[in-house]
Amino acid sequence: MVLAARGTRNLDAGDEPVNDREIEDQLRRQARKVYIESIVMALVLTAIMILVSK
């Protein structure tokens, strides 16, 4: 996710800049999706733990 935010990707040769705008946009969309899913999952698990602990 950090690499997508920096506009780079890690392949066999190591980190390299993404020169194709379309690929860069796709990587950023994927990173955004992962961030959103992780926040939602954290909220759901927190709510479950609060409900179970009562």
PDB file with SEQRES, HELIX, SHEET and CRYST1 records, atoms N, CA, C and O in Angstrom:
SEQRES   1 A   54  MET VAL LEU ALA ALA ARG GLY THR ARG ASN LEU ASP ALA          
SEQRES   2 A   54  GLY ASP GLU PRO VAL ASN ASP ARG GLU ILE GLU ASP GLN          
SEQRES   3 A   54  LEU ARG ARG GLN ALA ARG LYS VAL TYR ILE GLU SER ILE          
SEQRES   4 A   54  VAL MET ALA LEU VAL LEU THR ALA ILE MET ILE LEU VAL          
SEQRES   5 A   54  SER LYS                                                      
HELIX    1 AA1 VAL A    2  ARG A    6  1                                   5    
HELIX    2 AA2 ARG A   21  SER A   53  1                                  33    
SHEET    1 AA1 2 THR A   8  LEU A  11  0                                        
SHEET    2 AA1 2 GLY A  14  PRO A  17 -1                                        
CRYST1    1.000    1.000    1.000  90.00  90.00  90.00 P 1           1          
ATOM      1  N   MET A   1       0.810  -1.181   0.000  1.00  0.00           N  
ATOM      2  CA  MET A   1       0.000   0.000   0.000  1.00  0.00           C  
ATOM      3  C   MET A   1       0.862   1.258   0.000  1.00  0.00           C  
ATOM      4  O   MET A   1       0.541   2.258  -0.641  1.00  0.00           O  
ATOM      5  N   VAL A   2       1.946   1.177   0.725  1.00  0.00           N  
ATOM      6  CA  VAL A   2       2.847   2.327   0.775  1.00  0.00           C  
ATOM      7  C   VAL A   2       3.467   2.569  -0.593  1.00  0.00           C  
ATOM      8  O   VAL A   2       3.640   3.715  -1.008  1.00  0.00           O  
ATOM      9  N   LEU A   3       3.799   1.498  -1.287  1.00  0.00           N  
ATOM     10  CA  LEU A   3       4.391   1.652  -2.615  1.00  0.00           C  
ATOM     11  C   LEU A   3       3.426   2.327  -3.577  1.00  0.00           C  
ATOM     12  O   LEU A   3       3.832   3.179  -4.368  1.00  0.00           O  
ATOM     13  N   ALA A   4       2.150   1.956  -3.517  1.00  0.00           N  
ATOM     14  CA  ALA A   4       1.151   2.570  -4.397  1.00  0.00           C  
ATOM     15  C   ALA A   4       1.028   4.056  -4.100  1.00  0.00           C  
ATOM     16  O   ALA A   4       0.863   4.863  -5.015  1.00  0.00           O  
ATOM     17  N   ALA A   5       1.108   4.419  -2.831  1.00  0.00           N  
ATOM     18  CA  ALA A   5       1.021   5.833  -2.462  1.00  0.00           C  
ATOM     19  C   ALA A   5       2.221   6.618  -2.994  1.00  0.00           C  
ATOM     20  O   ALA A   5       2.110   7.809  -3.287  1.00  0.00           O  
ATOM     21  N   ARG A   6       3.373   5.941  -3.118  1.00  0.00           N  
ATOM     22  CA  ARG A   6       4.576   6.601  -3.637  1.00  0.00           C  
ATOM     23  C   ARG A   6       4.694   6.518  -5.149  1.00  0.00           C  
ATOM     24  O   ARG A   6       5.602   7.105  -5.738  1.00  0.00           O  
ATOM     25  N   GLY A   7       3.776   5.789  -5.781  1.00  0.00           N  
ATOM     26  CA  GLY A   7       3.839   5.653  -7.237  1.00  0.00           C  
ATOM     27  C   GLY A   7       4.908   4.683  -7.692  1.00  0.00           C  
ATOM     28  O   GLY A   7       5.451   4.824  -8.788  1.00  0.00           O  
ATOM     29  N   THR A   8       5.220   3.688  -6.854  1.00  0.00           N  
ATOM     30  CA  THR A   8       6.210   2.682  -7.225  1.00  0.00           C  
ATOM     31  C   THR A   8       5.601   1.293  -7.071  1.00  0.00           C  
ATOM     32  O   THR A   8       4.518   1.132  -6.509  1.00  0.00           O  
ATOM     33  N   ARG A   9       6.306   0.311  -7.574  1.00  0.00           N  
ATOM     34  CA  ARG A   9       5.893  -1.082  -7.415  1.00  0.00           C  
ATOM     35  C   ARG A   9       7.140  -1.922  -7.212  1.00  0.00           C  
ATOM     36  O   ARG A   9       8.235  -1.538  -7.622  1.00  0.00           O  
ATOM     37  N   ASN A  10       6.964  -3.077  -6.573  1.00  0.00           N  
ATOM     38  CA  ASN A  10       8.086  -3.952  -6.278  1.00  0.00           C  
ATOM     39  C   ASN A  10       7.971  -5.200  -7.141  1.00  0.00           C  
ATOM     40  O   ASN A  10       7.051  -6.002  -6.983  1.00  0.00           O  
ATOM     41  N   LEU A  11       8.911  -5.346  -8.044  1.00  0.00           N  
ATOM     42  CA  LEU A  11       8.966  -6.519  -8.909  1.00  0.00           C  
ATOM     43  C   LEU A  11      10.239  -7.295  -8.590  1.00  0.00           C  
ATOM     44  O   LEU A  11      10.876  -7.030  -7.571  1.00  0.00           O  
ATOM     45  N   ASP A  12      10.612  -8.220  -9.412  1.00  0.00           N  
ATOM     46  CA  ASP A  12      11.796  -9.047  -9.168  1.00  0.00           C  
ATOM     47  C   ASP A  12      13.068  -8.215  -9.021  1.00  0.00           C  
ATOM     48  O   ASP A  12      13.967  -8.588  -8.267  1.00  0.00           O  
ATOM     49  N   ALA A  13      13.147  -7.113  -9.721  1.00  0.00           N  
ATOM     50  CA  ALA A  13      14.340  -6.271  -9.688  1.00  0.00           C  
ATOM     51  C   ALA A  13      14.304  -5.263  -8.539  1.00  0.00           C  
ATOM     52  O   ALA A  13      15.228  -4.460  -8.406  1.00  0.00           O  
ATOM     53  N   GLY A  14      13.264  -5.287  -7.709  1.00  0.00           N  
ATOM     54  CA  GLY A  14      13.148  -4.345  -6.596  1.00  0.00           C  
ATOM     55  C   GLY A  14      12.135  -3.250  -6.913  1.00  0.00           C  
ATOM     56  O   GLY A  14      11.358  -3.359  -7.861  1.00  0.00           O  
ATOM     57  N   ASP A  15      12.157  -2.202  -6.109  1.00  0.00           N  
ATOM     58  CA  ASP A  15      11.220  -1.092  -6.306  1.00  0.00           C  
ATOM     59  C   ASP A  15      11.546  -0.352  -7.598  1.00  0.00           C  
ATOM     60  O   ASP A  15      12.708  -0.085  -7.904  1.00  0.00           O  
ATOM     61  N   GLU A  16      10.508  -0.031  -8.340  1.00  0.00           N  
ATOM     62  CA  GLU A  16      10.685   0.748  -9.557  1.00  0.00           C  
ATOM     63  C   GLU A  16       9.483   1.661  -9.725  1.00  0.00           C  
ATOM     64  O   GLU A  16       8.374   1.307  -9.327  1.00  0.00           O  
ATOM     65  N   PRO A  17       9.695   2.830 -10.312  1.00  0.00           N  
ATOM     66  CA  PRO A  17       8.576   3.755 -10.506  1.00  0.00           C  
ATOM     67  C   PRO A  17       7.586   3.221 -11.537  1.00  0.00           C  
ATOM     68  O   PRO A  17       7.959   2.514 -12.473  1.00  0.00           O  
ATOM     69  N   VAL A  18       6.321   3.576 -11.345  1.00  0.00           N  
ATOM     70  CA  VAL A  18       5.281   3.209 -12.302  1.00  0.00           C  
ATOM     71  C   VAL A  18       5.179   4.355 -13.301  1.00  0.00           C  
ATOM     72  O   VAL A  18       4.866   5.486 -12.931  1.00  0.00           O  
ATOM     73  N   ASN A  19       5.442   4.058 -14.548  1.00  0.00           N  
ATOM     74  CA  ASN A  19       5.441   5.093 -15.580  1.00  0.00           C  
ATOM     75  C   ASN A  19       4.121   5.183 -16.322  1.00  0.00           C  
ATOM     76  O   ASN A  19       3.860   6.178 -16.999  1.00  0.00           O  
ATOM     77  N   ASP A  20       3.294   4.174 -16.209  1.00  0.00           N  
ATOM     78  CA  ASP A  20       2.009   4.132 -16.907  1.00  0.00           C  
ATOM     79  C   ASP A  20       0.925   4.682 -15.978  1.00  0.00           C  
ATOM     80  O   ASP A  20       0.685   4.137 -14.900  1.00  0.00           O  
ATOM     81  N   ARG A  21       0.284   5.748 -16.401  1.00  0.00           N  
ATOM     82  CA  ARG A  21      -0.730   6.423 -15.576  1.00  0.00           C  
ATOM     83  C   ARG A  21      -1.897   5.489 -15.252  1.00  0.00           C  
ATOM     84  O   ARG A  21      -2.424   5.522 -14.140  1.00  0.00           O  
ATOM     85  N   GLU A  22      -2.299   4.669 -16.203  1.00  0.00           N  
ATOM     86  CA  GLU A  22      -3.424   3.751 -15.995  1.00  0.00           C  
ATOM     87  C   GLU A  22      -3.093   2.711 -14.914  1.00  0.00           C  
ATOM     88  O   GLU A  22      -3.925   2.417 -14.056  1.00  0.00           O  
ATOM     89  N   ILE A  23      -1.901   2.170 -14.959  1.00  0.00           N  
ATOM     90  CA  ILE A  23      -1.489   1.187 -13.950  1.00  0.00           C  
ATOM     91  C   ILE A  23      -1.381   1.855 -12.580  1.00  0.00           C  
ATOM     92  O   ILE A  23      -1.786   1.277 -11.571  1.00  0.00           O  
ATOM     93  N   GLU A  24      -0.842   3.053 -12.546  1.00  0.00           N  
ATOM     94  CA  GLU A  24      -0.732   3.789 -11.280  1.00  0.00           C  
ATOM     95  C   GLU A  24      -2.109   4.036 -10.674  1.00  0.00           C  
ATOM     96  O   GLU A  24      -2.298   3.869  -9.470  1.00  0.00           O  
ATOM     97  N   ASP A  25      -3.063   4.429 -11.501  1.00  0.00           N  
ATOM     98  CA  ASP A  25      -4.430   4.648 -11.013  1.00  0.00           C  
ATOM     99  C   ASP A  25      -5.039   3.352 -10.487  1.00  0.00           C  
ATOM    100  O   ASP A  25      -5.723   3.363  -9.464  1.00  0.00           O  
ATOM    101  N   GLN A  26      -4.798   2.240 -11.174  1.00  0.00           N  
ATOM    102  CA  GLN A  26      -5.316   0.950 -10.734  1.00  0.00           C  
ATOM    103  C   GLN A  26      -4.712   0.552  -9.381  1.00  0.00           C  
ATOM    104  O   GLN A  26      -5.424   0.072  -8.499  1.00  0.00           O  
ATOM    105  N   LEU A  27      -3.417   0.750  -9.223  1.00  0.00           N  
ATOM    106  CA  LEU A  27      -2.761   0.424  -7.959  1.00  0.00           C  
ATOM    107  C   LEU A  27      -3.326   1.268  -6.811  1.00  0.00           C  
ATOM    108  O   LEU A  27      -3.538   0.767  -5.707  1.00  0.00           O  
ATOM    109  N   ARG A  28      -3.565   2.538  -7.084  1.00  0.00           N  
ATOM    110  CA  ARG A  28      -4.133   3.417  -6.048  1.00  0.00           C  
ATOM    111  C   ARG A  28      -5.559   2.990  -5.681  1.00  0.00           C  
ATOM    112  O   ARG A  28      -5.937   3.036  -4.511  1.00  0.00           O  
ATOM    113  N   ARG A  29      -6.350   2.576  -6.676  1.00  0.00           N  
ATOM    114  CA  ARG A  29      -7.714   2.101  -6.391  1.00  0.00           C  
ATOM    115  C   ARG A  29      -7.675   0.846  -5.530  1.00  0.00           C  
ATOM    116  O   ARG A  29      -8.449   0.711  -4.582  1.00  0.00           O  
ATOM    117  N   GLN A  30      -6.777  -0.065  -5.859  1.00  0.00           N  
ATOM    118  CA  GLN A  30      -6.648  -1.291  -5.072  1.00  0.00           C  
ATOM    119  C   GLN A  30      -6.210  -0.979  -3.645  1.00  0.00           C  
ATOM    120  O   GLN A  30      -6.721  -1.572  -2.695  1.00  0.00           O  
ATOM    121  N   ALA A  31      -5.277  -0.063  -3.491  1.00  0.00           N  
ATOM    122  CA  ALA A  31      -4.806   0.310  -2.158  1.00  0.00           C  
ATOM    123  C   ALA A  31      -5.935   0.946  -1.354  1.00  0.00           C  
ATOM    124  O   ALA A  31      -6.099   0.649  -0.171  1.00  0.00           O  
ATOM    125  N   ARG A  32      -6.708   1.813  -1.987  1.00  0.00           N  
ATOM    126  CA  ARG A  32      -7.837   2.461  -1.311  1.00  0.00           C  
ATOM    127  C   ARG A  32      -8.848   1.417  -0.854  1.00  0.00           C  
ATOM    128  O   ARG A  32      -9.379   1.507   0.253  1.00  0.00           O  
ATOM    129  N   LYS A  33      -9.113   0.429  -1.700  1.00  0.00           N  
ATOM    130  CA  LYS A  33     -10.060  -0.627  -1.353  1.00  0.00           C  
ATOM    131  C   LYS A  33      -9.580  -1.421  -0.135  1.00  0.00           C  
ATOM    132  O   LYS A  33     -10.370  -1.734   0.756  1.00  0.00           O  
ATOM    133  N   VAL A  34      -8.297  -1.740  -0.100  1.00  0.00           N  
ATOM    134  CA  VAL A  34      -7.740  -2.482   1.034  1.00  0.00           C  
ATOM    135  C   VAL A  34      -7.840  -1.660   2.309  1.00  0.00           C  
ATOM    136  O   VAL A  34      -8.204  -2.195   3.356  1.00  0.00           O  
ATOM    137  N   TYR A  35      -7.526  -0.374   2.244  1.00  0.00           N  
ATOM    138  CA  TYR A  35      -7.627   0.485   3.425  1.00  0.00           C  
ATOM    139  C   TYR A  35      -9.060   0.539   3.943  1.00  0.00           C  
ATOM    140  O   TYR A  35      -9.290   0.425   5.147  1.00  0.00           O  
ATOM    141  N   ILE A  36     -10.021   0.712   3.043  1.00  0.00           N  
ATOM    142  CA  ILE A  36     -11.425   0.797   3.446  1.00  0.00           C  
ATOM    143  C   ILE A  36     -11.882  -0.518   4.062  1.00  0.00           C  
ATOM    144  O   ILE A  36     -12.544  -0.521   5.100  1.00  0.00           O  
ATOM    145  N   GLU A  37     -11.535  -1.635   3.428  1.00  0.00           N  
ATOM    146  CA  GLU A  37     -11.923  -2.944   3.966  1.00  0.00           C  
ATOM    147  C   GLU A  37     -11.320  -3.184   5.349  1.00  0.00           C  
ATOM    148  O   GLU A  37     -11.981  -3.747   6.221  1.00  0.00           O  
ATOM    149  N   SER A  38     -10.083  -2.765   5.554  1.00  0.00           N  
ATOM    150  CA  SER A  38      -9.454  -2.980   6.860  1.00  0.00           C  
ATOM    151  C   SER A  38     -10.097  -2.119   7.939  1.00  0.00           C  
ATOM    152  O   SER A  38     -10.241  -2.569   9.076  1.00  0.00           O  
ATOM    153  N   ILE A  39     -10.483  -0.902   7.610  1.00  0.00           N  
ATOM    154  CA  ILE A  39     -11.161  -0.037   8.584  1.00  0.00           C  
ATOM    155  C   ILE A  39     -12.524  -0.615   8.937  1.00  0.00           C  
ATOM    156  O   ILE A  39     -12.891  -0.660  10.111  1.00  0.00           O  
ATOM    157  N   VAL A  40     -13.274  -1.054   7.938  1.00  0.00           N  
ATOM    158  CA  VAL A  40     -14.597  -1.635   8.195  1.00  0.00           C  
ATOM    159  C   VAL A  40     -14.465  -2.888   9.047  1.00  0.00           C  
ATOM    160  O   VAL A  40     -15.241  -3.073   9.985  1.00  0.00           O  
ATOM    161  N   MET A  41     -13.511  -3.742   8.747  1.00  0.00           N  
ATOM    162  CA  MET A  41     -13.324  -4.963   9.521  1.00  0.00           C  
ATOM    163  C   MET A  41     -12.929  -4.640  10.954  1.00  0.00           C  
ATOM    164  O   MET A  41     -13.413  -5.286  11.883  1.00  0.00           O  
ATOM    165  N   ALA A  42     -12.070  -3.667  11.148  1.00  0.00           N  
ATOM    166  CA  ALA A  42     -11.679  -3.271  12.496  1.00  0.00           C  
ATOM    167  C   ALA A  42     -12.883  -2.761  13.285  1.00  0.00           C  
ATOM    168  O   ALA A  42     -13.027  -3.077  14.466  1.00  0.00           O  
ATOM    169  N   LEU A  43     -13.743  -1.978  12.645  1.00  0.00           N  
ATOM    170  CA  LEU A  43     -14.944  -1.472  13.320  1.00  0.00           C  
ATOM    171  C   LEU A  43     -15.899  -2.601  13.678  1.00  0.00           C  
ATOM    172  O   LEU A  43     -16.461  -2.616  14.773  1.00  0.00           O  
ATOM    173  N   VAL A  44     -16.085  -3.543  12.765  1.00  0.00           N  
ATOM    174  CA  VAL A  44     -16.976  -4.681  13.022  1.00  0.00           C  
ATOM    175  C   VAL A  44     -16.444  -5.524  14.176  1.00  0.00           C  
ATOM    176  O   VAL A  44     -17.198  -5.880  15.082  1.00  0.00           O  
ATOM    177  N   LEU A  45     -15.162  -5.845  14.151  1.00  0.00           N  
ATOM    178  CA  LEU A  45     -14.577  -6.655  15.219  1.00  0.00           C  
ATOM    179  C   LEU A  45     -14.620  -5.925  16.560  1.00  0.00           C  
ATOM    180  O   LEU A  45     -14.852  -6.550  17.595  1.00  0.00           O  
ATOM    181  N   THR A  46     -14.401  -4.631  16.554  1.00  0.00           N  
ATOM    182  CA  THR A  46     -14.486  -3.848  17.784  1.00  0.00           C  
ATOM    183  C   THR A  46     -15.910  -3.889  18.332  1.00  0.00           C  
ATOM    184  O   THR A  46     -16.106  -4.080  19.532  1.00  0.00           O  
ATOM    185  N   ALA A  47     -16.900  -3.713  17.466  1.00  0.00           N  
ATOM    186  CA  ALA A  47     -18.294  -3.747  17.905  1.00  0.00           C  
ATOM    187  C   ALA A  47     -18.653  -5.122  18.477  1.00  0.00           C  
ATOM    188  O   ALA A  47     -19.353  -5.211  19.486  1.00  0.00           O  
ATOM    189  N   ILE A  48     -18.184  -6.170  17.847  1.00  0.00           N  
ATOM    190  CA  ILE A  48     -18.452  -7.523  18.344  1.00  0.00           C  
ATOM    191  C   ILE A  48     -17.832  -7.707  19.722  1.00  0.00           C  
ATOM    192  O   ILE A  48     -18.476  -8.238  20.627  1.00  0.00           O  
ATOM    193  N   MET A  49     -16.601  -7.277  19.883  1.00  0.00           N  
ATOM    194  CA  MET A  49     -15.938  -7.428  21.179  1.00  0.00           C  
ATOM    195  C   MET A  49     -16.639  -6.617  22.270  1.00  0.00           C  
ATOM    196  O   MET A  49     -16.719  -7.067  23.413  1.00  0.00           O  
ATOM    197  N   ILE A  50     -17.133  -5.460  21.941  1.00  0.00           N  
ATOM    198  CA  ILE A  50     -17.863  -4.652  22.917  1.00  0.00           C  
ATOM    199  C   ILE A  50     -19.148  -5.348  23.313  1.00  0.00           C  
ATOM    200  O   ILE A  50     -19.494  -5.384  24.493  1.00  0.00           O  
ATOM    201  N   LEU A  51     -19.865  -5.903  22.339  1.00  0.00           N  
ATOM    202  CA  LEU A  51     -21.111  -6.579  22.631  1.00  0.00           C  
ATOM    203  C   LEU A  51     -20.888  -7.865  23.429  1.00  0.00           C  
ATOM    204  O   LEU A  51     -21.689  -8.180  24.308  1.00  0.00           O  
ATOM    205  N   VAL A  52     -19.841  -8.598  23.149  1.00  0.00           N  
ATOM    206  CA  VAL A  52     -19.556  -9.853  23.837  1.00  0.00           C  
ATOM    207  C   VAL A  52     -19.097  -9.598  25.272  1.00  0.00           C  
ATOM    208  O   VAL A  52     -19.403 -10.382  26.170  1.00  0.00           O  
ATOM    209  N   SER A  53     -18.376  -8.522  25.487  1.00  0.00           N  
ATOM    210  CA  SER A  53     -17.828  -8.250  26.808  1.00  0.00           C  
ATOM    211  C   SER A  53     -18.874  -7.770  27.811  1.00  0.00           C  
ATOM    212  O   SER A  53     -18.585  -7.714  29.006  1.00  0.00           O  
ATOM    213  N   LYS A  54     -20.059  -7.428  27.370  1.00  0.00           N  
ATOM    214  CA  LYS A  54     -21.102  -6.934  28.285  1.00  0.00           C  
ATOM    215  C   LYS A  54     -21.844  -8.056  28.945  1.00  0.00           C  
ATOM    216  O   LYS A  54     -22.751  -7.812  29.741  1.00  0.00           O  
TER     217      LYS A  54                                                      
END                                                                             
